[in-house]
Structure formats: C-alpha cells, structure tokens
Amino acid sequence: MNLKSQASMGFVVTCLASAAMASPAAAAATVPVAPVDVPLHGLGTVLPETPTLRTGVPIPLTGAPMGLTAHGKGQAQPVLLPQLPVATGVPETLVSAPLPNVVEGEPTGRALISAPASAIHATTPGAILGLPITLPHAESLGLPGLKLPEAGFLAPTVTGALDSTLGLAQQEN
C-alpha cells in the first residue's frame, strides 16, 4: 500500500469516526415521535360534539453503554453490568372538548388541555461486582490473595421537564 492510499484510507476512517461521534448528539437533539390522532368518534352517540385528542408515541433511542472502564487501583478488574442511556421524548398532546352553552345565544367555546413536547433522558440500572481475589504479591510467591467480594448497584436515573396548560378557546366558526 503506497503513501497516497494510506493517506486516503486515514482520511476516510477519520470522516467515519467523526460522523459516528456526531450522530448520537444529532439524534438526541431531535427525539423522534410518531404522531397519533386518537379517534373518539364513537362518543358521538352520547355527546353532541366529540372531543379531540392529538398526541404521539415516543420512540426511545438507546446510546452506548456507560462505565465500561471502571477499575480500582491495586485491584483486579471488576465484573460490570453497564448502564445504558436512553433518550426519548414526551410528545405534544392536545385534548379539546366542547363546553355546553349555559346562556342561550352565547357560545362558550372549548376546554383545552395541552402539554408541549419535551425531551426525557434516562439510564438503565447497572451493577458492579468486585472479584474475590487480589492482585498477585511478591510476598505470596506471585499468587493472588483472597478477599471478600464487593458488590454495588448503579441506580437508574430519569431527567426531563414536563409542563401542561389548561384553558378555554373561542368557538370556531
């Protein structure tokens, strides 16, 4: 392989690595949601006007495992069940229902409940288990020593911000 081919291959590998590093950040910025309009037309037999419900189904995206390089000084490499980051979004939700006319000739409008879209980030639980042996020592002729195993639990996390609004809308003509 000549120098020109090696340089071209290095350039291609660098481009692929930078694209792979940028894609999770771009994916987390716009969390995909499948829009859904819930059909409530079956309520038309009971109600004079049917309410509307527009929302979406979140599509979770998993990231790369976290914490695979955990180790302690002077100890053997622990057994690790890594945490997985998950990014998803709460879709925009809008519920609209007609209000009854209390005063004749005066339309009262519709009741609205809305919640804007927001991102949610979570991590799955994980575990870490220390091995019941120590590193080899010179005083024990190079054999590892025994110790009590250590275990730990990595707690799951959920972060996000939810908001909602309740209000009235004027009757649409």
Buried (B, 14 or more C-beta within 10 A) or exposed (E): EEEEEEEEEEEEEEEEEEEEEEEBEEEBEEBBBEEEEEEBEEEEEEEEEBBBBBBBEBEEBEBEBBEEEBEEEEBBEBEBBBBBBBBBBBBBBBBBBBBEEEEEEEEBBBBBBBBBBBBBBBBBEBBBEBBEBBEEEEEEEEEBEEEEEEEEEBEEEEEEEEEEEEEEEEEEE
